[in-house]
Amino acid sequence: MVYENKRVEEMNYFELIAWLGIGSSHPGGFPATKLNLDAIQVTPEEYVLDAGCGSGLTACHLAKTVGCKIAGVDISPQMIEKARLRAEKEGVSHLVEFCVSDVYDLPFNDNHFDLVIAESITVFLDKVKVYLEFFRILKPEGRVADLEMALLKELPANLRHQMEQCFGFGTNPLSFEEWHNALEQAGFQDVEIKNTQALKDNGNVVMNELKKDWLLIKDLTTKIKRQPNLLPRLQKNAGFMKKNRSYFGFGLIYGRKPTLKKLGFKDWVWQVLFRRKA
Ligand SMILES: C[S@@+](CC[C@H](N)C(=O)[O-])C[C@H]1O[C@@H](n2cnc3c(N)ncnc32)[C@H](O)[C@@H]1O
């Protein structure tokens, strides 16, 4: 396996969480996932994409609780390998399919999915570019639900630098208003931010959920023993968020692709220019 011999101090943030196989590496952890799934009410008939699915915890949970069909994509082969193992062990391989893919260029036809969910991935990427790709692969009336970190007030340059040291260069949470605008810019309508929360010090709740994730904990002790810098690295990230939590919140950026309509000349020109499908 690619990262098994890499030192923790050489891993970037994505490599670190892929090596650990963390199932809920997003703000609010798995409790936030469950709250959001309650709010969006996925039905068994819907075909769902989990974009940036990580080790597949949310996708497998959806398969088990709702019984819908799900595709999960992630750019990390190691995450996808773990997600497949999870689906197999949890008996949902018949409902969930995982593949390595870049969310900027998804291997699916236009108008393919009923719902795209994403959790803590757009924050690291070009938001409108990702949302345009979600727009393309969603059916008319299809929904997007993206759980992301938001800035509650301006982040001073020194803290932005520290944040990038913890989570990678380019980590860029927007204000709730900017998130809203990004989804609208990509063509979504009825945009709203659901379940907004300030970043609470609810480490214990999130930790209790992490302890239930067998894929994460199965060889965690060995990893901690072999790599003495693992705990300090995790503590540095958690410490940054704890110390500066007044700057951060999170919420579910939610919208719907408009109904297919007959194109007017102006719309046609717009779509040809921006390669956007209605
Ligand atoms: C913070 S993790 C979140 C994973 C998962 N959604 C969760 O909540 O646990 C971000 C994930 O996005 C993936 N990722 C980053 N850039 C990507 C891209 N361009 N296309 C697909 N996945 C990407 C990373 O490999 C990582 O698994």
The ligand as an ORCA input file, in Angstrom:
! r2SCAN-3c Opt
* xyz 0 1
  C     -11.834     15.980      4.398
  S     -12.028     14.558      3.434
  C     -13.755     14.212      3.580
  C     -14.069     12.783      3.204
  C     -15.513     12.355      3.460
  N     -16.443     13.104      2.639
  C     -15.832     12.542      4.921
  O     -16.632     13.402      5.273
  O     -15.239     11.818      5.727
  C     -11.905     15.167      1.770
  C     -11.899     14.052      0.745
  O     -11.940     14.636     -0.549
  C     -11.089     13.889     -1.405
  N     -10.725     14.771     -2.528
  C      -9.927     15.855     -2.515
  N      -9.858     16.412     -3.728
  C     -10.648     15.664     -4.547
  C     -11.000     15.734     -5.922
  N     -10.511     16.701     -6.714
  N     -11.831     14.810     -6.410
  C     -12.323     13.806     -5.620
  N     -12.020     13.694     -4.308
  C     -11.199     14.612     -3.778
  C      -9.930     13.492     -0.507
  O      -9.207     12.398     -1.025
  C     -10.659     13.180      0.794
  O     -11.043     11.831      0.873
*
